[in-house]
Amino acid sequence: MADNLSEALKTLKLSSAGASDSVEGCLDCLLKALAHNNVETSEKIQEMGVLASMPALLSVQNSCTSKVANIIAEVAKNEFMRSPCVEAGLIPPLVQLLNSKDQEILLQTGRALGNICYDSHSLQAQLISMGVIPTLVRLLGVHSQNTPLTEMCLIAFGNLAELESSKEQFASTNIAEELVRLFRKQAEHEKKEMIFEVLAPLAENDVIKLQLVDAGLVECLLEVVAQTVNSEREEDAAQLKTASDLMVLLLLGDESMQKLFEGGKGSVFQRVLSWVPSNNHQLQLAGALAIANFARNDGNCIHMVDTGIVQKLLELLDRHVEEGNVTVQHAALSALRNLAIPVVNKSKMLLAGVSDVVLKFLKSEMPPVQFKLLGTLRMLIDTQADAAEQLGTNVKLVERLVEWCEAKDHAGVMGESNRLLSALIRHSKSKEVVRTVIQGGGVKHLVLMATSEHMIMQNEALVALGLIAALHLDCAEKDFVSSSLVTVLHKLLTEEHSAPEIKYNSMILICSIMGSEPLHKEVQSLAFIDVVSGLRSHENKTVSHQASLTEQRLTAQS
């Protein structure tokens, strides 16, 4: 066989383009040898320099073409042969062959290109720039009865769709219609799985999301859910997860989400709502995430709260208090947080008992749940003085917030804890809340928050500290001194890049702490009067006016 192979390779190397019996015989010999020992035969092909003659063999379509493409596909299964295939200039003639009408040529060409470009983003990008995507989409439509060819296209789409540069090209084809049409025809689990693997990366693109919704993918997904929800089989559970995850992904696009919401009357919206009370964790999760996605604009949020969705979410959360599913807790809290954004929803949600249910998760040790819990409470108490006072005097809550303010490993939780601590004071303006925060050890965290790199957090901290000084200076004095509040304020006023509102609120706070003897002494020792007088000529009128007032106050008390 080795002799035959060597002879065949010599003949091929010398042959010019065109089919002849001798060429065809040599190709058959090569395919046989590759089937017998692919690695060894590939090495020999490489040694003999046969790849260089293959572009010529591919350039004229004849009875040999599919065999040549098949040989390239087999050779390119080996990683060490992929670069030589590229260097031999095989990609352009193979791409050209995708326009063939011969289904066997198309199949082997697709395999060859797939194997050469396997795992190489730069080569895949090259194929995209050569326009293979529209060609393959057209092939999928024309040859949808040919199963091997269809699968070849799907594998190619799965690889190419991972690249960002492909999305725009896919969006300009009718890929959505073709995939949905193909999906509807599939009965086999594996085939559906293959299509899902293409749909998931494509559905990350907002234009394609809308195309998939228009093509009827959602109905297909709802059908998969209905068929698999009560099944015990592992593959059905996997398909249920894929279908419901994909559904949530489609809702991440603003246009596709609004299309499915249909003013809250859409059948899809109603079906997704029915997932929340389900006994299946995956469906509960998808249902809650879907609500969180529908709740991305005020109109939708108001409608959903008015139609009783909050109750469904609270019942779901109640089921997951003990030994609960963390992903479901996180999703349900995300939905509640989004629903609480419009002002008109806050009092309704508080009346429905949202804060009581959310507080049950204070004992959670999971940072993602802690983060959403804090965000939900912060949204709820915004502009709601009574609720802020009720929560702000809850000693257990304040203690937990102070503990989370030190969660250095979880910046999100730390930031949200600080912001909620500040919000409880700012929205309640209550002496009782201030006392609870001081006793709980929260003051030092608010002083530290005033040094945050985020202006909004600095501002929230300064306003809260101003209220503490105005309502309970005697009680907070010790904490203000030990946390170097005066030094922090000096830094904020002397830093050039401090925003006008930061300078303004810092001066208000200086005026508020002048009633404390130790703090007054610190203000004098740091020569604040010079700093403030320098701000009288500030370009911001509010800042310059406040600087004059503060200077008068400092002068009067010096």
N, C-alpha and C positions, 0 to 999 in steps of 0.2 A: 504493500500500500504506500510505503514511504517513497519508493521509486516512482510510482504512479503520480503521487502528489508533486514531487519535484518536477516531473515532466510537465504536469498540468500547469504548475506555476510558471515554468519557463515559457510554455506556449502562450499563456495569458499575457505575460510581460511583453511578448513580441507582437501580440495580436493588435490589429487596429480595430477601430469601432466597427460594429456590424456583427450580425449573427452568422455563425457558420457551425457546421456539425462539430468541428474540432473544438471551437470555443465553448459550445454548449456542453460537450462531454467533459471538458476541463472544469467548468462551473459545477457540474454534478459531482465530479470527483472531490472538489473543494468542500462542497456542502456535506458530503459523506464524511470527509475527514474532520470537519468541524463538529459534526454530531458525535463522532467517535472520541475526539480529544480536542476541545475548543482551544485551550490555552496553548498547547504545543503547536497546533496548526496555525493559530494567529501569530505566534512568534516567527514561524517559518515564512508566512506571508509578509511580515514586516522585514525580515532579513533579505528576502528576495526582491523587495521594492515593488511588489505587485500593485499596491494601492495607487501608485501614480498612474497606472493604465486604466483605472476604473472610471474616472470622469469621462473618458472617451467612450467607454462601454455604455455609460448611462446616457450619453448625449443623444443617442438615436433609439427611439422606442422600438423594440422588437421582442421576439419570443425569449430573449436572454435577459431582458431588463429586470424582471421581477427576481430572477435568480441572483443577479449582481447585487440588487438592493438587499436581498435576503442574506447574502454573504457579509455585506457591510454591517447589517443588523447583528448578526452572530458575532462577528469580530469585535464590534463595539460594546459587547457585554463585558469585555475586559477593560478595566480602567486604563491599563498601560497602552491600549490601542486607540484611545479616543483622540489624543493630541495628534498622532500620525494621520488619523482620518481627516482632521481639520486641515493639517498641513498639506495633505494631498489634494485639497480643494474639493472635497466631496459634498460640502454643504450646498453650494449654489445649484449644481445639477440635481441634487435630491429635492430641493425646494421646488425646482422647475417641474419635477415629475408629479408633484401634488396636483397638477392640472390635468393629469392623465384621466382617461375614461375607464381604464382597465382596473378592476377592483383589486386584483392580486398585486399589481404594481403599487397601487395606493397603500395597501396594507403593509407591504414590505418596506416601502419608502418611509411610511410613518414610523415603523419600528426602528428603522435605521437612524432616522433623525432623533427619535426619542432616546435611543441608546447612546448616540454620540454626545448629545447635549445633557445627558442625565447628570443631575447634581451640579451643573455649571450655570450659574446665573448669567454670566457674561455671554455664553453661547446661546442661552435661551433668549436673552435680550436681542441678540443678533437675529435670531429667527423672527422675533416680533417685528424688528425693523424691516425685515424682508417681506413682511405682509402675510405670514402663514395663518394668522388668526382668522381673518375673513375667509380664507381658502378652506380651512378646516371646518368652520361653521357651515359653509356651503356643502361640504362633503357629508357632514352629519345629516343635513336635510335630504340630500339626494340619495344617500345610501343607508337610510335608517333601518332597512330590512336586513342589512348585512351585519350580523352580530359582531364578528371579529373587528370589522372596520369601525363600527360604532364604539367599541371598547377602546380601540386605538385612539380615536378622537378624544374620548373622555379622559384617558390617561394623559394625553397631551394637554388638554385644557386644565387638568388638575395641576400639572407642573407649571404651565405658563401663567395661570391665574394668581399664583403666589407673588408674581412680580407686579409692582405698582404700575410700571409702564404698559402693562397689558390691559389695564382696566378701561382706558379710554377707547382702545381698539375694540374690545369686547362690546362696549356700550354702543358702538356704531354698527353692530351687526344685530341679527335677530336671535342671538344666543338664548335669550330668556324664553322665547316661544319654543325654540327647538328643544331645550332641556325639559321644559314643562310637558311638552307633547310626548317626549321620550319617557318621562317619569310616569305619566298616566298609563303607558302601555306595559310597564314592568310589573311582573308578579313576583319575581325572585328577589329575595332579600339582598343578595350580593350586588345585583344590578342597581337596585335603589341606592345602596350604600355608595356605589361608584359615582352616581349622579350627585348625591349629597356632598361628596368630597369636592366636586366642582362648584356646587352652589354656594357652599360656605364662604370661600375666599371671594367669589364674585359679588356676593350679597354685602360685602363690606363697602361697596361703592354705591353712593346715593342714587346715581342715575340708574344703575342696574337694579337696585332695590325696587324702584318704582316700576321698571320694566317687568320684573318678576311678579310684582303684585298685579299689574295689568294682564299678565299672561295667565294668571289663575293659580300661581304656586300656593297661595294661602289655602285655597280649598283642598289642594292635594295634601298639604301638611295637616290640616284638621282631620282629614280622612285617615291619615296614618295614625294620628293620636287616637282616634276613635277605635281603630282596629287593634291597637297594641296596648291600650291602657290597662286592660284586665288580664293581660297575658303573663304567665309565669316564666316564659322563655327568655333566656338571656339576650338573644339577638333582638327580640321585640322590645325589651327594655332599652337596649342601645339605640334602636330606631326611634323610640318614643323621645328619648333625650335629644337625639339629633334634630328631629322634626320640631320639637318645642323650642330648642335653642335657636334654630334658624328663624322661627316665627318671631322670637324676641329681637333677633338681629334685623329683620325687616322693619321693625318698629323704631329702630334707631334713626331712620331717615325722616326728616320732618314731613316731607310730602307724602311718603308712603304711609307714615303713621296717621296723618290727617285723613287720608283716603280711606283707611280701614276704620277710623273712629266714626266717620259719617255722622258727626254731631251727637255721638253717643247712642245712635240708633242702629249702628252697623251690626250685621249678624255676626261678623268676625269678632267685633268687640264683645258682644254678648257671650259668644262661645268661650272666649278667653277668660271672661269673668267667672264662668262656671268651673274653671280649673281651680280657682282659689279654695273652695270648700272640699275639693277632692281629697281622697285618702292617699293619693300618690304624691310623694315628696317632690318628684321631678316636675309634676304638673303644678303643684302649689308654688314652687319656685318660679316656673315660667309665667304663671298667672300674675304673681306679685311683681315680677320684673316688667311684664307687659303693662301693668297699671302704672308703674313708675315711668315707663316710656310714654304712655298716653298722657301722663301728667306733666308734660313739658311745656304746656302753655296755660295761661290763666283760665281761658274759657273752658278748656277740657276739665281742669281741676275743679272749677266751680260746679260744672255739670255733674261730675262724678261724686262730689261730696253731697250734692242735693239728691242723688239717686241711691244713697246708702252704701257706697263702697267701703266707707271707713269701717262700718260694722263688720263687714266680711274680713277685712284685714286684721281687725282686733281679735276676732274669733280665731283667725289663723295663728296670730302671735300667741294667744292664750294656749293653743295646743302645743306650742313649742317652748314653753317656759322651762319645764323640767327636761333635762337631757335633750334639749331641742336640736333641730337641724340648723346649724350655724348659717348655711347659705340661705335657708328660708327666712330666718330671723333678719338677716342682712337685707334681703330683697323686700320684705314687708316693711321694714323701717325706712328703706329708701323711698318706697311708694308713699308712705305717710309724710315723710319730709317734703317731698315734692308737692303733695296735696295741700300742705300747710303754708305754701308760699303766698297765695292771694290773701289779702287782708280779710276779706269777707268769710273765708273758710276757717280762720283761726278760732273764733269764738264757738262756731258750730262743732269743730273737732274737740275743743276743750270740753264742751257740754257732753259730747259723746263718750268722754272718759279716756281720750287718747293718752293724756299724760300719765294716768294711773297705770295703764297697761305697759307703757314704755318704761316706767320706773321699775317694773318687775325684772327688767334686764340689767339693772345696775350691778348685779353680782356677776355678770358675764366677764369672763377672762379673755374673750376674743376681741382683739383690737378692731377688726372690721365692724363688729356689732357695736362696740363702744362708740366708734366714730359716728355711725349713723344714728345711734340713740341720742348723742349729744346734739347733732345737727337737727334732729327732729324737735327736740325740746327748745332749741334756740329759735327755730322758725315759729313754733307755737306761741312763745311768749312775746315775740316782737310786737310792740304796741299794746300788749295785754297786761295792764298793771296788776290786776287782781291775781292772774295766773302767775306772774313773775313773783309776786309777794308770797303766794302759797308755796311755790317751789323753792324760793330763796330762803324761806324759814324752815325748810326740810333739812334737818341736821345731817341725816344720812346721805342725802344727795350732795350737800356742800362738802362733806368729808370726802366723798368719793371723787368729786371734782378736783379737790386739792391734791388728792393722791394721783390722779391722772395728769395733773399739771406737771408732774415730775416724770412722766413716761417718756424719757429721753429716746428710747428705742423706737417710739411710735410718734413721729412729729405731727401727724394728722390728729391723733387723739389729744396730744398735748395742746396743740393750737385750738382745737374745738372746746376743750375744757376751759381754757383761759377765756375764750370768747363767751362761753355760756356764763361763767362766773361774772364777767363784766356785764353781760346782758341782764342778769337777774337784778343787779343794782340799778342799771340805767333805766330799765323799764318799770321797776317797782318804785324807785325813789323812796324807798322805805327804810326807816331807821332800824326796824327789826331785822331786815335782810342784811343791812350793813353790819349790825352786831353779830349776826350768825356767820357772816363771811370772815369778820375779824377773829372771832373765837375759833373758827375752823382753820385758821392759819392761811387764809387766802390772799392777804394784802401783799406779801412779798412776791407772789406770782403775778399780781397785777402790775407791780412796779417793774418787774422783769419784762412783762408784756409790753410796757411802754418803750422798751428798747428794741422791739421786733423790727425785722427788715420790711415788714408789710405796714404801710401807712395806715390802712384801715384798722389794723389791730392796735397800733400805737394810739390812734385816736380813741378807740373804744376804751382802752385802758385808762387814758388820761381823764376821760369824762367820768368813768367809774370812780377813779381816785379822787376826783374833784367832789363827787357826791359823798364819798366816805369822809373827806375832810370837812365838808359843810355840815354833815349830819352827826358825825361821831368822832371829832378830832381827838378829844381826850383819850378815847378808847384805842384809837389807831396810832397815836403818837409814837409809842415804843417801836411798833412795826415799821413805821415810816423812817425812823432813825436807823434801825438795824438793817434795813434794805437799801440805805443810801439814796432815798428818794430825791433829796436836794441835789446831790451830785448828778443824778440822772437828768433832772430838769435843766441843770446848768449846761450839760452836754447837748440836750435837745435845742436849747436856745442859741448856743454858740455854733452849732453845726450849720454850715451854709446850705446844705441840701435838705434841711428839715422843711417840710411843707408848711405853708402859712397857717393852716388849721392846727398843726402840731405846736407851732410857736404860740398861737393864740391860747390854746387850751393849757399849755404849760404855764403861761402867765396867770391865767385864771386860778390855777392850782396853787401857784406861789402866794397869791393873795389869800387863798383859803387856809394855808397852813401858818400864816403869820401869827395866829392866836396862840401857837404853841411856842413856849420859851426856847427849848432846845433846837427846834426847827428854825426859829427866827434867828438864833445865833449862827446856825450854819449858813443861812441865806446871807447874813451880813459878812461872814468870813469869806465867802466866795465872791464878794463884790458884785452881787446881782444888779445893783443899782446902775453900774457902768454898762453891763450887758443890755439891760432893758432900755437905757437911754439911747444906746446905739440902734435900737429897733424902732425908735420914734420916726426915723426917716424911711422906714420899710415901704416898698412899693405897694404893698397890700394895705389899703386904708383901714381895714378892720384890725390888722396887726398893729399898725402905727398908733391907732386910737387906744387900743388896749395897753400898748407900751406906755403911753402917757399916763393912763389911769394907774397902772402898776407902779410906775416911778413915783407918782404922788403918794401912793400907799406906803411904799418903802421909805420915802423921805419922811413921811409923817411918823413912821414907827421906828425910825433909826435913832 
